[in-house]
Amino acid sequence: RFSSLKEATIEENEWCYGAKVKAKYDDAVVNAANDVLLSMDEGEWNNLRVLEDRINDQLKLALKTGNPQSSEVTKLMRTHTAWVQAHRGRDRRLTHKMHVSLGQMYVVDPRSQEYYASGAGKGAAAFLAEAIEVLGI
């Protein structure tokens, strides 16, 4: 049952984001990310969900400050970096350039805009992208 959930998540990601991701990265990068998800145990999987909730909560607070260099944003960047790194796996280091690229994708993808707006408020995706550029890894 748990393995079916992971496979369904990968299929959904492929359907929603596959074209954009594959335009930026080669198949090896995409396959490695999928392998990380497939290799997760339930504890690691649940930790991702906790981090996602924390990102939305922290983003909501940070957005209220309007300051992409606030202490709230510093906390948000730690959490977001941990979430992204968990998706990449222990052996694949996240760089600032990769992190910024992900933030830019949030801004241009309507689904990401909607996701972050529903969790944190209007303009959240753009604010997160700016925060990543300023304070992200």
Secondary structure, 3 states (H helix, E strand, C coil): CHHHHHHHHHHHHHHHHHHHHHHHCCHHHHHHHHHHHHHCCHHHHHHHHHHHHHHHHHHHHHHHHCCCCCHHHHHHHHHHHHHHHHHHCCCCCCCHHHHHHHHHHHHHCHHHHHHHHHHHCCCHHHHHHHHHHHHCC
